[in-house]
Each structure stands twice: as structure tokens, then as C-alpha cells.
Amino acid sequence: MFYLHLNRGQGLVEYALLLVFIALLVLIILTLLGTQIGQVFSNIIIAI
């Protein structure tokens, strides 16, 4: 029974690490492309 509890905890940690990895990846992408994305939105607003 203790073994099952450890497996459940391991799965939770894996999901948490995956979410942290995805969040960091999004943050890096937005940091690198942030000004370009802002320029696209500005062009759209100007066109409207």
C-alpha cells in the first residue's frame, strides 16, 4: 500500500515538472519573439 502511494506521488511530480517545463518554454518564446508579436498586433490595429 505504501508503494502505491509513492507511485501516485511520482506521477504528480512528473506532471508538475512537465507544467514547469512548458511554462518556461512559453516564457522563453515570448521573451525572444515579444517585440515581433507586439508589432503584428500594432499592424492589425492600425489596419482596422
Biopython code that builds the backbone (N, CA, C, O; Angstrom):
import numpy as np
from Bio.PDB.StructureBuilder import StructureBuilder

atoms = [
    (1, "MET", "N", (0.825, -1.184, 0.000)),
    (1, "MET", "CA", (0.000, 0.000, 0.000)),
    (1, "MET", "C", (0.876, 1.258, 0.000)),
    (1, "MET", "O", (0.551, 2.235, -0.675)),
    (2, "PHE", "N", (1.951, 1.243, 0.729)),
    (2, "PHE", "CA", (2.873, 2.378, 0.738)),
    (2, "PHE", "C", (3.472, 2.579, -0.653)),
    (2, "PHE", "O", (3.714, 3.711, -1.075)),
    (3, "TYR", "N", (3.712, 1.465, -1.369)),
    (3, "TYR", "CA", (4.268, 1.526, -2.715)),
    (3, "TYR", "C", (3.316, 2.255, -3.663)),
    (3, "TYR", "O", (3.764, 3.046, -4.493)),
    (4, "LEU", "N", (2.026, 2.004, -3.555)),
    (4, "LEU", "CA", (1.041, 2.673, -4.401)),
    (4, "LEU", "C", (1.026, 4.177, -4.134)),
    (4, "LEU", "O", (0.876, 4.976, -5.058)),
    (5, "HIS", "N", (1.181, 4.551, -2.878)),
    (5, "HIS", "CA", (1.212, 5.974, -2.525)),
    (5, "HIS", "C", (2.424, 6.652, -3.167)),
    (5, "HIS", "O", (2.320, 7.787, -3.633)),
    (6, "LEU", "N", (3.562, 5.975, -3.194)),
    (6, "LEU", "CA", (4.758, 6.549, -3.808)),
    (6, "LEU", "C", (4.570, 6.718, -5.309)),
    (6, "LEU", "O", (5.010, 7.718, -5.876)),
    (7, "ASN", "N", (3.922, 5.755, -5.960)),
    (7, "ASN", "CA", (3.682, 5.876, -7.395)),
    (7, "ASN", "C", (2.779, 7.063, -7.702)),
    (7, "ASN", "O", (3.009, 7.782, -8.674)),
    (8, "ARG", "N", (1.774, 7.269, -6.894)),
    (8, "ARG", "CA", (0.870, 8.397, -7.101)),
    (8, "ARG", "C", (1.635, 9.712, -6.935)),
    (8, "ARG", "O", (1.442, 10.646, -7.713)),
    (9, "GLY", "N", (2.484, 9.783, -5.941)),
    (9, "GLY", "CA", (3.291, 10.983, -5.728)),
    (9, "GLY", "C", (4.270, 11.217, -6.860)),
    (9, "GLY", "O", (4.520, 12.358, -7.251)),
    (10, "GLN", "N", (4.824, 10.137, -7.386)),
    (10, "GLN", "CA", (5.755, 10.257, -8.502)),
    (10, "GLN", "C", (5.041, 10.820, -9.731)),
    (10, "GLN", "O", (5.584, 11.682, -10.422)),
    (11, "GLY", "N", (3.846, 10.345, -10.002)),
    (11, "GLY", "CA", (3.086, 10.855, -11.142)),
    (11, "GLY", "C", (2.777, 12.333, -10.993)),
    (11, "GLY", "O", (2.838, 13.090, -11.962)),
    (12, "LEU", "N", (2.444, 12.742, -9.773)),
    (12, "LEU", "CA", (2.146, 14.149, -9.512)),
    (12, "LEU", "C", (3.379, 15.016, -9.753)),
    (12, "LEU", "O", (3.278, 16.103, -10.323)),
    (13, "VAL", "N", (4.526, 14.541, -9.324)),
    (13, "VAL", "CA", (5.775, 15.285, -9.534)),
    (13, "VAL", "C", (6.089, 15.373, -11.026)),
    (13, "VAL", "O", (6.545, 16.413, -11.502)),
    (14, "GLU", "N", (5.849, 14.295, -11.765)),
    (14, "GLU", "CA", (6.111, 14.313, -13.204)),
    (14, "GLU", "C", (5.218, 15.325, -13.913)),
    (14, "GLU", "O", (5.684, 16.050, -14.792)),
    (15, "TYR", "N", (3.940, 15.383, -13.542)),
    (15, "TYR", "CA", (3.037, 16.373, -14.129)),
    (15, "TYR", "C", (3.479, 17.790, -13.773)),
    (15, "TYR", "O", (3.431, 18.685, -14.616)),
    (16, "ALA", "N", (3.903, 17.993, -12.547)),
    (16, "ALA", "CA", (4.357, 19.318, -12.120)),
    (16, "ALA", "C", (5.604, 19.735, -12.904)),
    (16, "ALA", "O", (5.705, 20.880, -13.345)),
    (17, "LEU", "N", (6.544, 18.817, -13.078)),
    (17, "LEU", "CA", (7.753, 19.130, -13.844)),
    (17, "LEU", "C", (7.420, 19.432, -15.301)),
    (17, "LEU", "O", (8.022, 20.319, -15.908)),
    (18, "LEU", "N", (6.468, 18.702, -15.858)),
    (18, "LEU", "CA", (6.052, 18.947, -17.233)),
    (18, "LEU", "C", (5.429, 20.334, -17.374)),
    (18, "LEU", "O", (5.712, 21.047, -18.337)),
    (19, "LEU", "N", (4.588, 20.716, -16.423)),
    (19, "LEU", "CA", (3.971, 22.044, -16.458)),
    (19, "LEU", "C", (5.013, 23.149, -16.316)),
    (19, "LEU", "O", (4.928, 24.176, -16.990)),
    (20, "VAL", "N", (5.990, 22.941, -15.444)),
    (20, "VAL", "CA", (7.063, 23.933, -15.271)),
    (20, "VAL", "C", (7.872, 24.055, -16.560)),
    (20, "VAL", "O", (8.222, 25.161, -16.972)),
    (21, "PHE", "N", (8.167, 22.928, -17.195)),
    (21, "PHE", "CA", (8.924, 22.939, -18.448)),
    (21, "PHE", "C", (8.158, 23.692, -19.533)),
    (21, "PHE", "O", (8.743, 24.505, -20.250)),
    (22, "ILE", "N", (6.864, 23.433, -19.662)),
    (22, "ILE", "CA", (6.047, 24.114, -20.667)),
    (22, "ILE", "C", (5.982, 25.611, -20.376)),
    (22, "ILE", "O", (6.076, 26.426, -21.293)),
    (23, "ALA", "N", (5.820, 25.977, -19.099)),
    (23, "ALA", "CA", (5.759, 27.393, -18.732)),
    (23, "ALA", "C", (7.076, 28.096, -19.069)),
    (23, "ALA", "O", (7.065, 29.216, -19.581)),
    (24, "LEU", "N", (8.197, 27.453, -18.790)),
    (24, "LEU", "CA", (9.495, 28.053, -19.116)),
    (24, "LEU", "C", (9.678, 28.189, -20.622)),
    (24, "LEU", "O", (10.217, 29.187, -21.100)),
    (25, "LEU", "N", (9.232, 27.191, -21.361)),
    (25, "LEU", "CA", (9.336, 27.232, -22.812)),
    (25, "LEU", "C", (8.515, 28.390, -23.380)),
    (25, "LEU", "O", (8.990, 29.115, -24.255)),
    (26, "VAL", "N", (7.306, 28.564, -22.895)),
    (26, "VAL", "CA", (6.457, 29.673, -23.341)),
    (26, "VAL", "C", (7.095, 31.007, -22.972)),
    (26, "VAL", "O", (7.093, 31.940, -23.776)),
    (27, "LEU", "N", (7.637, 31.102, -21.774)),
    (27, "LEU", "CA", (8.284, 32.340, -21.337)),
    (27, "LEU", "C", (9.479, 32.689, -22.222)),
    (27, "LEU", "O", (9.660, 33.849, -22.592)),
    (28, "ILE", "N", (10.280, 31.704, -22.558)),
    (28, "ILE", "CA", (11.443, 31.937, -23.417)),
    (28, "ILE", "C", (10.999, 32.371, -24.810)),
    (28, "ILE", "O", (11.568, 33.298, -25.386)),
    (29, "ILE", "N", (9.985, 31.703, -25.350)),
    (29, "ILE", "CA", (9.493, 32.060, -26.685)),
    (29, "ILE", "C", (8.937, 33.478, -26.691)),
    (29, "ILE", "O", (9.213, 34.251, -27.608)),
    (30, "LEU", "N", (8.154, 33.822, -25.668)),
    (30, "LEU", "CA", (7.591, 35.173, -25.611)),
    (30, "LEU", "C", (8.671, 36.225, -25.419)),
    (30, "LEU", "O", (8.560, 37.333, -25.943)),
    (31, "THR", "N", (9.707, 35.889, -24.679)),
    (31, "THR", "CA", (10.807, 36.831, -24.483)),
    (31, "THR", "C", (11.545, 37.078, -25.795)),
    (31, "THR", "O", (11.900, 38.213, -26.114)),
    (32, "LEU", "N", (11.769, 36.011, -26.547)),
    (32, "LEU", "CA", (12.502, 36.148, -27.804)),
    (32, "LEU", "C", (11.663, 36.806, -28.900)),
    (32, "LEU", "O", (12.190, 37.572, -29.707)),
    (33, "LEU", "N", (10.378, 36.515, -28.932)),
    (33, "LEU", "CA", (9.525, 37.000, -30.016)),
    (33, "LEU", "C", (8.555, 38.089, -29.583)),
    (33, "LEU", "O", (7.700, 38.500, -30.368)),
    (34, "GLY", "N", (8.673, 38.558, -28.360)),
    (34, "GLY", "CA", (7.705, 39.503, -27.816)),
    (34, "GLY", "C", (7.544, 40.768, -28.633)),
    (34, "GLY", "O", (6.423, 41.205, -28.892)),
    (35, "THR", "N", (8.658, 41.362, -29.041)),
    (35, "THR", "CA", (8.559, 42.610, -29.800)),
    (35, "THR", "C", (7.956, 42.368, -31.175)),
    (35, "THR", "O", (7.210, 43.207, -31.681)),
    (36, "GLN", "N", (8.267, 41.244, -31.778)),
    (36, "GLN", "CA", (7.710, 40.931, -33.094)),
    (36, "GLN", "C", (6.212, 40.681, -33.005)),
    (36, "GLN", "O", (5.458, 41.110, -33.879)),
    (37, "ILE", "N", (5.776, 39.994, -31.960)),
    (37, "ILE", "CA", (4.351, 39.747, -31.765)),
    (37, "ILE", "C", (3.631, 41.065, -31.511)),
    (37, "ILE", "O", (2.540, 41.285, -32.037)),
    (38, "GLY", "N", (4.223, 41.933, -30.721)),
    (38, "GLY", "CA", (3.645, 43.248, -30.468)),
    (38, "GLY", "C", (3.517, 44.055, -31.747)),
    (38, "GLY", "O", (2.526, 44.760, -31.941)),
    (39, "GLN", "N", (4.500, 43.960, -32.614)),
    (39, "GLN", "CA", (4.456, 44.674, -33.891)),
    (39, "GLN", "C", (3.324, 44.154, -34.768)),
    (39, "GLN", "O", (2.658, 44.942, -35.440)),
    (40, "VAL", "N", (3.096, 42.857, -34.775)),
    (40, "VAL", "CA", (1.992, 42.275, -35.551)),
    (40, "VAL", "C", (0.663, 42.816, -35.050)),
    (40, "VAL", "O", (-0.187, 43.208, -35.850)),
    (41, "PHE", "N", (0.474, 42.842, -33.737)),
    (41, "PHE", "CA", (-0.771, 43.362, -33.183)),
    (41, "PHE", "C", (-0.930, 44.852, -33.493)),
    (41, "PHE", "O", (-2.037, 45.313, -33.771)),
    (42, "SER", "N", (0.151, 45.590, -33.448)),
    (42, "SER", "CA", (0.094, 47.015, -33.783)),
    (42, "SER", "C", (-0.318, 47.208, -35.241)),
    (42, "SER", "O", (-1.123, 48.087, -35.550)),
    (43, "ASN", "N", (0.226, 46.399, -36.126)),
    (43, "ASN", "CA", (-0.135, 46.486, -37.540)),
    (43, "ASN", "C", (-1.609, 46.158, -37.752)),
    (43, "ASN", "O", (-2.272, 46.784, -38.579)),
    (44, "ILE", "N", (-2.119, 45.189, -37.019)),
    (44, "ILE", "CA", (-3.535, 44.826, -37.132)),
    (44, "ILE", "C", (-4.407, 45.984, -36.674)),
    (44, "ILE", "O", (-5.401, 46.316, -37.320)),
    (45, "ILE", "N", (-4.030, 46.600, -35.549)),
    (45, "ILE", "CA", (-4.829, 47.716, -35.014)),
    (45, "ILE", "C", (-4.792, 48.900, -35.972)),
    (45, "ILE", "O", (-5.809, 49.560, -36.187)),
    (46, "ILE", "N", (-3.634, 49.166, -36.541)),
    (46, "ILE", "CA", (-3.512, 50.274, -37.494)),
    (46, "ILE", "C", (-4.367, 50.002, -38.734)),
    (46, "ILE", "O", (-4.982, 50.919, -39.279)),
    (47, "ALA", "N", (-4.405, 48.756, -39.175)),
    (47, "ALA", "CA", (-5.181, 48.398, -40.366)),
    (47, "ALA", "C", (-6.679, 48.521, -40.122)),
    (47, "ALA", "O", (-7.449, 48.744, -41.056)),
    (48, "ILE", "N", (-7.086, 48.377, -38.885)),
    (48, "ILE", "CA", (-8.519, 48.484, -38.561)),
    (48, "ILE", "C", (-8.852, 49.939, -38.509)),
    (48, "ILE", "O", (-10.001, 50.301, -38.253)),
]
sb = StructureBuilder()
sb.init_structure("model")
sb.init_model(0)
sb.init_chain("A")
sb.init_seg("    ")
for serial, (resi, resn, name, xyz) in enumerate(atoms, 1):
    if name == "N":
        sb.init_residue(resn, " ", resi, " ")
    sb.init_atom(name, np.array(xyz, "f"), 0.0, 1.0, " ", f" {name:<3s}", serial, name[0])
structure = sb.get_structure()
